[in-house]
Amino acid sequence: MYASDSELIDAMLQQNEEAYRFAIKKYQTSMLFLARSIVGRKFDDEVVQEAWVSVLKALPKFEQRSAFKTWILSIVANEAKSRLRKEKRNISLEHLTAEDPEMIDRFDTQGHWSTAPTEWHASSPESLLSSEQLATCLDHSIAELPSMQGATLSLRERQGYSLHEICNILEVSESNVRVLLHRARNRLFVVIEHFQLTGECCTN
């Protein structure tokens, strides 16, 4: 219906109801994924609703220096962080990027494996991931990640954003994005390894 972000934005600025509905249909799912990664399921809907209000208020000042979706998601991220502060659950970035206790002993000082990972018995990672039980386990594990790790993983793996774009959305440095993504992936590796060995989901 709209050939470009500019056309959609112009229609929204004219308070076109069809444009509002189109934008919601196009971006709502991505907004929910990101909000849920940061604040969990309890507040994700509220955060997205608040983000839409902020989007509409700020839209006349949007200079289109970034993609419309990227701009919207940056607003979602800010609303989610504000909600965490309101709930007195705000955690410093230093804490969010702190070493996962389960991973400390897995690497030496040079960043190499101290203990080699257990060899997967399945023929490929794809065959493991096809397991419905493992998929459910991974979904649960992703939801349990620290908020910024979950948000980074969601933006990178589920929505395909570049590291630079994630920096802009979450307002953190690229080095911190790399750390957050590395920790999140390592945590999921532990979950997959545990599932392969025991057939059970690692919940800790």
Secondary structure, 3 states (H helix, E strand, C coil): CCCCHHHHHHHHHCCCHHHHHHHHHHHHHHHHHHHHHHHCCCCHHHHHHHHHHHHHHHHHHCCCCCCHHHHHHHHHHHHHHHHHHHCCCCCCHHHHCCCCCCCHHHECCCCCECCCCCCCCCCCHHHHHCCHHHHHHHHHHHHHCCHHHHHHHHHHHHCCCCHHHHHHHHCCCHHHHHHHHHHHHHHHHHHHHHHHHHCCCCCC
